[in-house]
Amino acid sequence: MKPLRTFRLEAYLGEWELSVRHHLTASDAQSMKLAELLAMGSPEEREQFLEMPLTYIDSWGTQDLREAIAGTYETLGAEHVLTFTGAEEALYWAMQEIVGPGDHAIVLVPCYQSMETVTVATGADVSPLVVRRETGWALDVEEVRSLVRPNTKLVAVNYPHNPTGHVPDATTFRALAGLCDERGIRLFCDEVYRGIEVDPSRTLPQAADLSERAVSLNVASKSYGLPGLRVGWLACRDRAFLERMEKRKHYTSICNPGPTEHLAAIALRNRDRIWARNRGIIAANRPLFADFFKRWEELFDYEPPIGGCVCFPRYRRGDAEELSRGLLLEKGVLVMPPSIYYSELADVPTDHFRVGLGRLGLDAALDAFDDYLTTAGG
């Protein structure tokens, strides 16, 4: 592995996330209290939680959780699921397992940084698959085809897309999976925002259901709004791939805490209820954001997320970095500046910033944003 560059997003959030007055860029849906989640379980599940011994569990994850996860897929069983401590651990090892020196990879840009950074650090030759505002952040399968080489081993994407909230149509996504199968390439899809599309008809099939080689990444943190559980997973019908990943996991977390896997299983079995709650929060916030950006339409181009709870407005006066900094220091409003999405592979627009629509109480943050623009004259 080459040295990993600083994880800009985590460093930035580590400095500001817990101290700002207004968190307007949260990447997860509104969380709930432990008591609320336990109340969704049966009396037996609540008793099991209280009586659970605090010992090691199977490094693959509990059978109960893996069965609950498998139930979210069309074609997978529990044997096709491997749990991890959050999504990051899974992504970190998967990129290293799939490619290395002498291999070629294609990675979506912009993206969640570690998907690019870890892939580059493996020593693989990495090509950017750049999505652009001018084309509606659209996924172009023919562009992917043009980037493929004889030694291409990986195409890595994340849909619903972070930071734009874009979701391709199902026909396009199926075509991507088909292209990867045709060329013997492993499709890796970060699907952590799946499930809270305001229009459920835009929900994509999961990559692992479309191909025996494809890998789906998911987590309890984002669409479920339960980041404190720190439970993620990989799903893939290629059991041998998961067996190799389990060996890698021995060098990091070894296994998850039993209580968090128990709680995650309760959440997975109640996913429709949790997703409906979180979709409702996003739906209620959409008109607030639409009204705000309409009032300031001379300054911003705004498109709400199709999927997930984050999107990437454009600041029409150019310097979104300065805007983000001013908002933070003068009004205590945290948005994600464009520098966080810097890529080693391609230019990322500097006139965009990320906001999140998944939390309660965002009207106060938008009021502070409005006051900043009024005071600063835009």
KOLRONU-470129 format. One line per 8 residues: for each residue x, y, z of C-alpha. Coordinates in pm, 1 decimal. Each point is the difference from the previous one (the first is absolute). Example, Ala and Ser with C-alpha at 12.3 -4.5 7.8 and 13.67 -1.06 7.14 Angstrom:
# residues 2
1230.0/-450.0/780.0  137.0/344.0/-66.0
This chain:
# residues 378
0.0/0.0/0.0  109.4/352.4/-80.3  -45.6/261.8/274.6  -363.2/106.9/40.6  -66.3/371.1/-35.2  -189.8/179.0/275.8  -368.1/-90.0/5.6  -120.1/356.2/-50.9
-365.3/-58.4/79.0  64.6/-179.2/328.4  264.6/251.0/106.0  -237.3/288.8/-72.5  -293.7/-157.0/180.2  226.8/-98.0/288.4  87.2/366.2/46.2  -348.9/147.3/-32.1
-286.1/-250.6/1.5  -58.4/-22.5/373.8  51.2/367.8/81.3  -191.1/197.9/-264.6  -340.4/152.9/69.9  -153.3/-113.8/-329.0  96.5/-326.7/-170.9  -130.5/55.0/-354.2
208.7/-267.2/-172.4  -82.4/-315.8/197.0  40.9/-305.9/-217.6  -232.2/-221.4/202.2  -371.8/-3.8/63.2  -131.4/106.9/340.6  108.5/-246.8/265.4  -211.6/-144.7/279.0
51.6/-87.4/363.1  93.4/-348.3/111.1  -336.9/-34.3/172.7  -181.9/82.6/-325.3  187.7/-265.6/-192.5  -46.2/-262.8/270.4  -372.1/77.8/7.0  -17.3/-119.2/-360.8
121.7/-342.7/105.0  -204.1/-279.2/152.8  -2.4/-59.8/375.8  233.9/-294.7/-63.3  242.4/218.6/-196.4  6.3/257.6/279.0  65.3/-267.9/259.4  275.3/-151.6/-214.9
167.5/341.6/-19.2  -0.4/43.5/378.1  124.3/-353.0/66.3  264.6/-5.5/-273.6  349.0/-103.0/113.2  266.2/252.6/-96.0  223.7/-247.6/-175.9  139.2/-48.0/-351.3
-234.0/-88.4/-283.1  61.5/-173.3/-333.9  228.5/212.3/-219.5  -251.3/-47.3/-284.5  -268.1/165.3/215.0  -286.3/-160.5/189.1  -221.5/-236.2/-195.7  -299.3/208.7/108.2
137.0/321.5/-148.9  127.1/-161.6/-318.6  -342.0/-154.9/-58.3  -164.0/338.6/57.3  240.7/161.6/-247.9  -51.5/-276.4/-255.4  -372.4/70.4/25.0  58.7/339.8/-157.7
131.5/-163.8/-320.4  -183.6/-198.9/-265.1  254.4/-274.6/-68.6  227.0/-28.0/305.9  11.8/-215.6/309.5  176.5/57.6/330.4  307.5/-177.5/-139.3  37.9/288.7/-246.9
35.9/265.4/273.0  303.7/107.9/204.3  -35.5/268.7/266.6  253.3/270.8/85.6  48.8/287.3/241.7  -174.5/264.6/-205.2  24.0/34.0/-376.5  351.9/144.3/3.3
169.3/-318.4/120.7  -174.2/-197.2/-275.0  91.2/252.1/-268.8  360.5/20.3/121.0  56.3/-373.3/-36.5  -211.0/-53.0/-311.0  200.2/241.4/-213.2  322.0/-177.2/104.7
-143.9/-343.4/-69.6  -131.0/84.9/-345.3  296.2/190.6/-150.2  373.5/49.3/41.2  312.5/84.7/-202.3  -44.0/-87.5/-366.3  -379.2/25.6/16.9  -225.3/275.0/-132.2
-301.2/146.7/182.0  -271.9/249.4/-89.4  -134.8/214.9/284.6  -287.5/247.4/0.1  99.8/365.8/58.2  -104.9/179.6/215.0  -54.0/-267.0/263.8  45.7/-86.2/365.3
375.0/56.1/22.0  118.4/-338.1/124.9  -143.6/-179.0/-303.8  253.2/189.9/-210.1  282.9/42.0/250.4  26.0/-364.9/104.9  -24.9/-118.7/-361.8  284.9/231.4/-104.3
204.6/-113.0/301.0  -19.1/-363.9/-110.1  235.5/84.5/-286.2  -263.0/-64.6/-265.7  -30.7/234.1/-296.2  -323.5/191.3/61.3  -214.3/184.4/-255.9  -268.1/249.5/105.4
-359.0/-40.8/-113.7  -94.3/366.1/29.8  -364.0/101.9/45.5  -88.1/363.8/-72.2  -273.9/246.9/88.4  -35.2/93.6/-368.0  -132.3/-349.8/-73.9  -204.0/-28.0/318.8
271.4/-208.2/169.8  -104.2/-280.9/-234.2  172.2/-338.6/-15.6  124.7/-62.6/-355.4  45.4/-372.7/-59.9  162.5/62.4/-336.0  262.7/213.9/171.0  66.8/-289.8/235.9
38.3/-225.5/-303.6  252.1/241.8/-149.9  206.5/-6.0/319.9  15.3/-379.9/29.3  337.0/-163.5/-70.0  104.3/-365.6/-23.7  126.9/18.5/360.7  -303.3/180.9/147.6
-101.5/-183.6/316.7  -229.6/248.6/174.1  -273.2/255.4/-68.6  -90.2/180.8/325.5  -308.0/220.4/29.1  -227.9/125.2/275.5  -374.3/26.8/-57.6  -197.1/183.3/123.7
289.8/233.8/-61.6  190.1/187.5/267.2  25.9/301.2/-28.2  -262.5/76.2/-267.6  -292.9/-223.0/95.2  -25.2/-119.1/-361.3  -143.7/-342.7/-82.7  30.5/-140.5/-352.8
-298.9/-177.2/-149.6  -17.7/-374.7/52.1  59.4/-74.4/-369.1  329.8/190.3/5.7  111.8/-168.0/321.7  -83.8/-344.1/-135.5  198.1/84.8/-312.3  301.1/86.3/217.0
-26.3/-334.6/179.4  -33.1/-175.2/-334.3  307.5/171.6/-140.9  204.5/-101.4/305.2  -114.5/-361.5/-34.1  74.2/2.1/-372.5  357.3/112.4/63.3  67.1/-204.2/315.9
16.5/311.7/219.7  -115.5/12.5/361.2  -262.8/270.4/53.7  19.3/152.2/347.8  -294.0/218.1/101.7  -20.7/203.1/319.2  -375.8/-11.0/67.4  -9.0/156.8/347.4
-275.0/249.5/-89.5  -232.6/-255.9/-156.3  -350.0/-18.0/146.1  -91.1/362.5/69.9  -75.4/118.1/-353.5  -296.6/237.3/31.1  -136.2/-167.4/-314.8  42.4/-374.4/70.1
-26.9/-72.3/-373.6  351.7/145.3/-33.7  148.2/-267.1/231.5  263.0/-193.7/-193.0  46.9/-374.9/3.4  301.9/-90.5/211.4  320.6/-86.0/-181.4  37.6/-334.5/176.2
-339.5/-104.2/-134.2  98.1/86.8/-358.1  322.3/-197.2/-24.8  169.9/-288.6/176.0  327.0/197.2/5.5  -139.5/340.0/103.6  50.8/127.1/354.4  -253.6/209.3/191.6
112.5/213.4/294.5  -250.4/117.2/258.9  -16.6/119.7/359.7  -242.9/81.5/279.8  128.9/358.4/12.2  -157.5/188.6/-289.7  -348.3/-96.3/-118.2  -72.7/-166.5/335.2
137.4/297.7/194.1  190.0/-220.8/247.2  368.7/93.8/-32.2  63.9/-68.6/366.4  -45.2/-372.6/-58.3  309.0/-8.4/-226.3  -135.3/-298.4/-196.2  64.4/-35.2/-372.0
10.2/-290.3/-242.2  101.3/-132.7/-337.0  -235.4/-217.2/-203.4  124.1/-212.8/-288.0  -97.0/-337.0/-151.6  369.5/-77.5/-51.1  57.5/-182.5/329.4  373.3/-41.3/-65.9
35.4/379.2/-19.5  -171.8/39.2/337.4  222.6/-269.0/151.6  307.2/198.3/-104.7  -154.5/316.5/142.0  -65.7/-172.7/332.0  370.0/-84.5/23.4  84.5/367.9/-49.4
-249.6/102.6/267.0  206.3/-203.6/249.8  260.2/279.4/-13.6  -238.8/281.2/92.2  -323.1/-44.8/197.1  2.0/-385.5/12.3  -369.5/12.6/87.4  -271.5/250.3/83.4
-145.8/44.6/350.6  -285.6/-243.7/54.9  -241.8/261.6/140.6  32.9/224.9/-305.5  -60.4/-288.8/-239.1  -308.9/-95.5/200.7  -129.9/358.0/-24.4  83.3/16.1/-371.1
-200.7/-317.9/-58.8  -301.8/162.6/167.1  43.8/303.8/-226.1  30.0/-212.2/-315.3  -317.6/-190.7/83.0  -178.7/332.4/52.4  157.1/169.6/-301.8  -327.4/96.5/-168.3
-112.2/184.8/311.8  337.7/170.9/46.1  31.2/93.2/-366.7  -355.2/140.7/-6.3  85.4/218.1/300.3  320.7/127.0/-159.9  -159.7/56.2/-341.1  -263.6/206.1/180.3
265.7/221.8/158.3  167.9/55.9/-337.7  -334.7/66.9/-167.8  -86.5/257.4/267.2  337.0/171.6/-44.3  -16.4/15.9/-380.1  -238.0/301.4/-15.9  207.7/184.1/262.7
312.5/-38.3/-213.9  -189.9/73.2/-321.6  -137.4/323.2/146.1  340.7/105.5/129.0  180.1/-56.8/-328.6  -289.3/160.2/-191.1  40.9/316.2/207.1  367.7/3.8/-92.9
-30.0/-131.8/-356.1  235.1/268.6/-130.7  272.0/-158.5/214.1  -65.9/-373.2/-20.9  -94.0/-285.9/-229.8  -174.7/-260.0/211.6  -125.4/-352.3/-69.5  -138.4/-208.2/288.0
129.6/-354.2/39.7  -169.7/-273.0/-199.7  132.7/-251.7/248.6  159.1/24.9/340.3  3.6/315.6/207.5  289.7/207.5/-138.5  33.0/220.2/-306.5  250.6/236.4/-158.1
-129.1/354.0/-71.4  199.6/230.8/-225.4  106.4/345.5/119.8  -30.9/214.6/-310.0  252.5/258.8/119.9  271.2/-260.2/-15.0  187.1/-34.7/327.2  -197.3/-255.0/200.7
302.9/-53.2/224.4  -14.5/361.5/121.0  -377.8/-22.5/39.0  29.2/-316.1/209.7  268.4/153.3/220.7  -194.9/320.5/55.1  -315.0/-188.7/91.8  189.9/-210.1/250.8
195.3/275.6/171.6  -265.6/271.3/0.4  -323.3/-195.8/49.8  107.1/-340.3/123.2  -156.1/-172.3/-302.0  188.6/-306.8/-120.5  -17.2/-90.5/-369.1  252.5/-213.2/-185.6
239.8/216.6/-204.9  114.5/-114.1/-344.9  358.1/-64.9/111.0  -125.3/-304.6/192.8  -74.4/-163.8/-334.9  342.7/63.5/-147.4  106.3/-284.0/-228.9  346.4/-114.6/-102.5
-146.9/-124.8/-325.1  -208.0/286.6/-141.3  -116.0/353.0/70.4  -302.7/28.3/228.8  -203.1/322.5/-29.9  93.4/264.4/254.4  -334.7/178.3/-20.0  -202.5/-271.0/177.3
-57.9/-82.2/367.0  -186.0/-285.8/171.0  -309.8/32.9/214.8  -204.2/-267.6/176.4  -378.9/-27.5/20.9  -30.2/-296.6/234.4  -8.8/160.9/344.2  -272.1/167.8/203.0
15.2/370.2/89.0  174.2/124.8/-314.4  -220.4/308.0/-26.7  221.4/175.4/256.1  309.6/-79.1/-206.2  -163.1/137.8/-314.1  -102.4/314.7/190.8  362.9/52.0/105.0
112.0/-62.5/-360.6  -255.6/257.8/-118.1  122.0/251.0/256.7  360.0/-51.7/-113.1  -87.4/64.4/-364.0  -206.9/304.0/90.3  277.5/145.7/215.8  274.4/-83.6/-247.7
-203.6/113.0/-297.7  42.8/-343.5/-160.8
